[in-house]
Amino acid sequence: MPTKDEHVLQARHNRQFWFSHNLDTTPYRDWVVTGIFYEAVHWVEAFLAGKGTHPNTHGQRNAEMSRYSELDQILVDYDVLKADSENARYACYLHTAEDIRNDIVPMLTKIEAHVLPLL
């Protein structure tokens, strides 16, 4: 099972991936949105690993998140990022650069800022 620190490294790795794309010109904004969500996943996984919990599925992760009141403030943002990622991958929804900058990235920023002090 990955450690808390390994999840932090993976979150930062995922950030390097999605941040390397120019939002105004990339044809891969669907993967940018997915990368953003998976950065959020690893921030949450880092927290859960610190509690000795290692969920194997999104459903298990959601259940574990709801067990910790410390994560209450980010549950909605996390769920929205998950839905945005699913919409990009499965519904072929095309997020605009403005969507990503103004709506999606701020939710990720909130998740990271909330989780980091808890680690």
ROVEXDO-443208 format. One record per residue: residue number from 1; residue in one letter; x negated, z, y of N, C-alpha, C in turn. Coordinates in nm, 2 decimals, always signed. Layout:
N
(NUM,"A",(X,Z,Y),(X,Z,Y),(X,Z,Y));
...
This chain:
119
(1,"M",(-0.08,+0.00,-0.12),(+0.00,+0.00,+0.00),(-0.09,+0.00,+0.13));
(2,"P",(-0.05,-0.08,+0.22),(-0.13,-0.08,+0.35),(-0.12,+0.05,+0.42));
(3,"T",(-0.23,+0.08,+0.49),(-0.23,+0.21,+0.57),(-0.17,+0.18,+0.71));
(4,"K",(-0.15,+0.29,+0.78),(-0.10,+0.28,+0.92),(-0.19,+0.19,+1.00));
(5,"D",(-0.32,+0.21,+0.98),(-0.42,+0.13,+1.06),(-0.42,-0.02,+1.02));
(6,"E",(-0.40,-0.05,+0.89),(-0.39,-0.18,+0.85),(-0.27,-0.25,+0.91));
(7,"H",(-0.16,-0.18,+0.92),(-0.04,-0.24,+0.98),(-0.06,-0.26,+1.13));
(8,"V",(-0.13,-0.18,+1.20),(-0.16,-0.20,+1.34),(-0.25,-0.32,+1.35));
(9,"L",(-0.35,-0.34,+1.27),(-0.43,-0.46,+1.27),(-0.35,-0.58,+1.25));
(10,"Q",(-0.26,-0.58,+1.15),(-0.17,-0.69,+1.12),(-0.08,-0.72,+1.24));
(11,"A",(-0.03,-0.62,+1.30),(+0.06,-0.64,+1.42),(-0.02,-0.72,+1.53));
(12,"R",(-0.15,-0.67,+1.55),(-0.23,-0.74,+1.65),(-0.27,-0.88,+1.61));
(13,"H",(-0.29,-0.90,+1.48),(-0.32,-1.03,+1.43),(-0.20,-1.13,+1.46));
(14,"N",(-0.08,-1.08,+1.43),(+0.04,-1.16,+1.45),(+0.05,-1.19,+1.60));
(15,"R",(+0.02,-1.10,+1.69),(+0.02,-1.12,+1.83),(-0.07,-1.23,+1.87));
(16,"Q",(-0.19,-1.23,+1.81),(-0.29,-1.34,+1.84),(-0.23,-1.47,+1.80));
(17,"F",(-0.16,-1.48,+1.69),(-0.10,-1.60,+1.64),(+0.00,-1.65,+1.74));
(18,"W",(+0.10,-1.57,+1.77),(+0.21,-1.62,+1.85),(+0.17,-1.64,+2.00));
(19,"F",(+0.08,-1.56,+2.04),(+0.03,-1.57,+2.18),(-0.06,-1.70,+2.20));
(20,"S",(-0.11,-1.75,+2.09),(-0.20,-1.87,+2.10),(-0.12,-2.00,+2.13));
(21,"H",(+0.01,-1.99,+2.13),(+0.09,-2.11,+2.16),(+0.14,-2.11,+2.30));
(22,"N",(+0.12,-2.22,+2.37),(+0.18,-2.24,+2.50),(+0.33,-2.26,+2.49));
(23,"L",(+0.40,-2.16,+2.54),(+0.55,-2.17,+2.52),(+0.61,-2.29,+2.58));
(24,"D",(+0.55,-2.34,+2.68),(+0.61,-2.46,+2.75),(+0.59,-2.59,+2.68));
(25,"T",(+0.49,-2.60,+2.59),(+0.45,-2.72,+2.53),(+0.46,-2.72,+2.38));
(26,"T",(+0.45,-2.61,+2.32),(+0.45,-2.60,+2.17),(+0.58,-2.65,+2.11));
(27,"P",(+0.57,-2.73,+2.00),(+0.69,-2.77,+1.93),(+0.72,-2.66,+1.82));
(28,"Y",(+0.65,-2.55,+1.82),(+0.66,-2.44,+1.72),(+0.72,-2.31,+1.77));
(29,"R",(+0.81,-2.32,+1.87),(+0.86,-2.20,+1.92),(+0.94,-2.12,+1.82));
(30,"D",(+0.99,-2.19,+1.72),(+1.06,-2.12,+1.60),(+0.96,-2.02,+1.54));
(31,"W",(+0.84,-2.07,+1.52),(+0.73,-1.98,+1.45),(+0.68,-1.88,+1.55));
(32,"V",(+0.68,-1.91,+1.68),(+0.65,-1.81,+1.78),(+0.74,-1.69,+1.77));
(33,"V",(+0.87,-1.72,+1.76),(+0.98,-1.62,+1.75),(+0.96,-1.54,+1.62));
(34,"T",(+0.93,-1.61,+1.52),(+0.91,-1.55,+1.39),(+0.78,-1.46,+1.39));
(35,"G",(+0.68,-1.51,+1.45),(+0.56,-1.42,+1.47),(+0.58,-1.30,+1.55));
(36,"I",(+0.66,-1.31,+1.65),(+0.70,-1.19,+1.73),(+0.77,-1.09,+1.65));
(37,"F",(+0.87,-1.14,+1.57),(+0.94,-1.05,+1.49),(+0.85,-0.98,+1.39));
(38,"Y",(+0.76,-1.05,+1.33),(+0.67,-0.99,+1.23),(+0.56,-0.90,+1.29));
(39,"E",(+0.53,-0.92,+1.42),(+0.45,-0.82,+1.49),(+0.53,-0.69,+1.50));
(40,"A",(+0.66,-0.70,+1.53),(+0.75,-0.58,+1.54),(+0.76,-0.52,+1.40));
(41,"V",(+0.77,-0.59,+1.30),(+0.78,-0.54,+1.16),(+0.65,-0.45,+1.14));
(42,"H",(+0.54,-0.50,+1.17),(+0.42,-0.42,+1.14),(+0.40,-0.30,+1.23));
(43,"W",(+0.46,-0.30,+1.36),(+0.46,-0.18,+1.43),(+0.54,-0.07,+1.36));
(44,"V",(+0.66,-0.11,+1.32),(+0.75,-0.02,+1.24),(+0.68,+0.02,+1.11));
(45,"E",(+0.62,-0.07,+1.04),(+0.56,-0.04,+0.92),(+0.44,+0.06,+0.94));
(46,"A",(+0.37,+0.05,+1.05),(+0.26,+0.15,+1.08),(+0.32,+0.29,+1.09));
(47,"F",(+0.43,+0.30,+1.17),(+0.50,+0.43,+1.18),(+0.54,+0.48,+1.04));
(48,"L",(+0.61,+0.40,+0.96),(+0.66,+0.44,+0.83),(+0.54,+0.48,+0.74));
(49,"A",(+0.43,+0.40,+0.74),(+0.32,+0.43,+0.66),(+0.26,+0.57,+0.69));
(50,"G",(+0.27,+0.61,+0.82),(+0.23,+0.74,+0.86),(+0.32,+0.85,+0.81));
(51,"K",(+0.44,+0.81,+0.77),(+0.53,+0.91,+0.71),(+0.53,+0.90,+0.56));
(52,"G",(+0.44,+0.81,+0.50),(+0.42,+0.80,+0.36),(+0.53,+0.71,+0.30));
(53,"T",(+0.59,+0.63,+0.38),(+0.70,+0.54,+0.33),(+0.65,+0.39,+0.34));
(54,"H",(+0.68,+0.32,+0.23),(+0.63,+0.18,+0.23),(+0.75,+0.09,+0.17));
(55,"P",(+0.84,+0.05,+0.26),(+0.95,-0.03,+0.21),(+0.91,-0.17,+0.16));
(56,"N",(+0.98,-0.22,+0.06),(+0.94,-0.35,+0.01),(+1.03,-0.47,+0.06));
(57,"T",(+1.14,-0.43,+0.12),(+1.23,-0.54,+0.17),(+1.28,-0.50,+0.31));
(58,"H",(+1.34,-0.60,+0.38),(+1.40,-0.58,+0.51),(+1.51,-0.47,+0.50));
(59,"G",(+1.59,-0.48,+0.40),(+1.69,-0.38,+0.38),(+1.64,-0.24,+0.36));
(60,"Q",(+1.54,-0.22,+0.28),(+1.48,-0.09,+0.27),(+1.42,-0.04,+0.40));
(61,"R",(+1.35,-0.13,+0.47),(+1.29,-0.10,+0.60),(+1.40,-0.05,+0.69));
(62,"N",(+1.51,-0.12,+0.70),(+1.62,-0.08,+0.79),(+1.67,+0.06,+0.75));
(63,"A",(+1.69,+0.08,+0.62),(+1.73,+0.21,+0.58),(+1.63,+0.32,+0.62));
(64,"E",(+1.51,+0.30,+0.60),(+1.40,+0.39,+0.63),(+1.40,+0.42,+0.78));
(65,"M",(+1.41,+0.31,+0.86),(+1.41,+0.33,+1.01),(+1.53,+0.42,+1.05));
(66,"S",(+1.64,+0.41,+0.99),(+1.76,+0.49,+1.03),(+1.74,+0.64,+0.99));
(67,"R",(+1.64,+0.67,+0.91),(+1.62,+0.81,+0.87),(+1.54,+0.88,+0.97));
(68,"Y",(+1.47,+0.81,+1.06),(+1.38,+0.88,+1.16),(+1.44,+0.86,+1.30));
(69,"S",(+1.48,+0.97,+1.36),(+1.54,+0.97,+1.49),(+1.44,+0.92,+1.60));
(70,"E",(+1.32,+0.93,+1.57),(+1.21,+0.88,+1.66),(+1.23,+0.73,+1.69));
(71,"L",(+1.29,+0.66,+1.59),(+1.30,+0.51,+1.61),(+1.44,+0.47,+1.66));
(72,"D",(+1.53,+0.56,+1.69),(+1.66,+0.53,+1.74),(+1.66,+0.44,+1.86));
(73,"Q",(+1.56,+0.46,+1.95),(+1.56,+0.38,+2.08),(+1.52,+0.24,+2.06));
(74,"I",(+1.47,+0.20,+1.94),(+1.42,+0.06,+1.92),(+1.50,-0.01,+1.81));
(75,"L",(+1.60,+0.06,+1.75),(+1.68,-0.01,+1.64),(+1.75,-0.13,+1.69));
(76,"V",(+1.81,-0.13,+1.80),(+1.88,-0.25,+1.85),(+1.79,-0.36,+1.88));
(77,"D",(+1.68,-0.33,+1.95),(+1.58,-0.44,+1.98),(+1.52,-0.50,+1.85));
(78,"Y",(+1.49,-0.41,+1.75),(+1.44,-0.46,+1.63),(+1.54,-0.55,+1.56));
(79,"D",(+1.66,-0.51,+1.55),(+1.77,-0.59,+1.49),(+1.79,-0.73,+1.56));
(80,"V",(+1.78,-0.73,+1.69),(+1.79,-0.85,+1.77),(+1.67,-0.94,+1.74));
(81,"L",(+1.55,-0.89,+1.73),(+1.44,-0.97,+1.70),(+1.45,-1.03,+1.56));
(82,"K",(+1.50,-0.95,+1.47),(+1.52,-1.00,+1.33),(+1.62,-1.11,+1.33));
(83,"A",(+1.73,-1.10,+1.40),(+1.83,-1.20,+1.41),(+1.78,-1.33,+1.48));
(84,"D",(+1.70,-1.31,+1.59),(+1.64,-1.42,+1.65),(+1.55,-1.50,+1.56));
(85,"S",(+1.47,-1.43,+1.48),(+1.38,-1.49,+1.38),(+1.46,-1.57,+1.28));
(86,"E",(+1.57,-1.51,+1.23),(+1.65,-1.57,+1.13),(+1.72,-1.69,+1.18));
(87,"N",(+1.77,-1.68,+1.31),(+1.83,-1.80,+1.37),(+1.73,-1.91,+1.39));
(88,"A",(+1.61,-1.88,+1.42),(+1.51,-1.99,+1.44),(+1.48,-2.05,+1.31));
(89,"R",(+1.47,-1.97,+1.20),(+1.43,-2.03,+1.07),(+1.54,-2.09,+0.99));
(90,"Y",(+1.66,-2.03,+0.99),(+1.77,-2.08,+0.91),(+1.88,-2.16,+0.98));
(91,"A",(+1.90,-2.12,+1.10),(+2.01,-2.19,+1.18),(+1.95,-2.30,+1.27));
(92,"C",(+1.82,-2.32,+1.26),(+1.75,-2.42,+1.34),(+1.78,-2.40,+1.49));
(93,"Y",(+1.79,-2.28,+1.53),(+1.82,-2.25,+1.68),(+1.69,-2.27,+1.75));
(94,"L",(+1.70,-2.34,+1.86),(+1.58,-2.37,+1.94),(+1.57,-2.28,+2.06));
(95,"H",(+1.49,-2.17,+2.05),(+1.47,-2.08,+2.17),(+1.39,-2.16,+2.28));
(96,"T",(+1.43,-2.13,+2.40),(+1.35,-2.19,+2.51),(+1.24,-2.10,+2.54));
(97,"A",(+1.14,-2.16,+2.61),(+1.03,-2.08,+2.66),(+1.08,-1.96,+2.74));
(98,"E",(+1.18,-1.98,+2.82),(+1.24,-1.88,+2.91),(+1.30,-1.77,+2.82));
(99,"D",(+1.38,-1.81,+2.71),(+1.43,-1.71,+2.62),(+1.32,-1.62,+2.57));
(100,"I",(+1.21,-1.68,+2.53),(+1.11,-1.60,+2.47),(+1.04,-1.51,+2.57));
(101,"R",(+1.01,-1.56,+2.69),(+0.94,-1.48,+2.79),(+1.03,-1.37,+2.84));
(102,"N",(+1.16,-1.40,+2.87),(+1.25,-1.31,+2.94),(+1.33,-1.22,+2.85));
(103,"D",(+1.35,-1.26,+2.73),(+1.44,-1.18,+2.64),(+1.36,-1.12,+2.52));
(104,"I",(+1.29,-1.21,+2.45),(+1.23,-1.17,+2.32),(+1.10,-1.09,+2.34));
(105,"V",(+1.01,-1.13,+2.42),(+0.89,-1.06,+2.44),(+0.91,-0.92,+2.50));
(106,"P",(+1.00,-0.90,+2.59),(+1.03,-0.77,+2.64),(+1.08,-0.67,+2.53));
(107,"M",(+1.15,-0.72,+2.44),(+1.20,-0.63,+2.33),(+1.08,-0.59,+2.24));
(108,"L",(+0.99,-0.69,+2.21),(+0.87,-0.66,+2.14),(+0.78,-0.56,+2.21));
(109,"T",(+0.76,-0.58,+2.34),(+0.69,-0.49,+2.42),(+0.74,-0.35,+2.42));
(110,"K",(+0.87,-0.33,+2.42),(+0.94,-0.20,+2.41),(+0.91,-0.14,+2.28));
(111,"I",(+0.92,-0.21,+2.17),(+0.89,-0.16,+2.04),(+0.75,-0.11,+2.03));
(112,"E",(+0.65,-0.19,+2.07),(+0.51,-0.15,+2.06),(+0.49,-0.03,+2.15));
(113,"A",(+0.54,-0.03,+2.27),(+0.52,+0.09,+2.36),(+0.58,+0.21,+2.31));
(114,"H",(+0.69,+0.20,+2.23),(+0.76,+0.32,+2.18),(+0.69,+0.37,+2.06));
(115,"V",(+0.64,+0.28,+1.97),(+0.58,+0.32,+1.84),(+0.44,+0.37,+1.86));
(116,"L",(+0.36,+0.31,+1.95),(+0.22,+0.35,+1.96),(+0.19,+0.50,+1.98));
(117,"P",(+0.26,+0.56,+2.07),(+0.24,+0.71,+2.08),(+0.29,+0.79,+1.96));
(118,"L",(+0.37,+0.73,+1.88),(+0.42,+0.81,+1.76),(+0.32,+0.80,+1.64));
(119,"L",(+0.22,+0.71,+1.65),(+0.12,+0.69,+1.54),(+0.02,+0.80,+1.53));
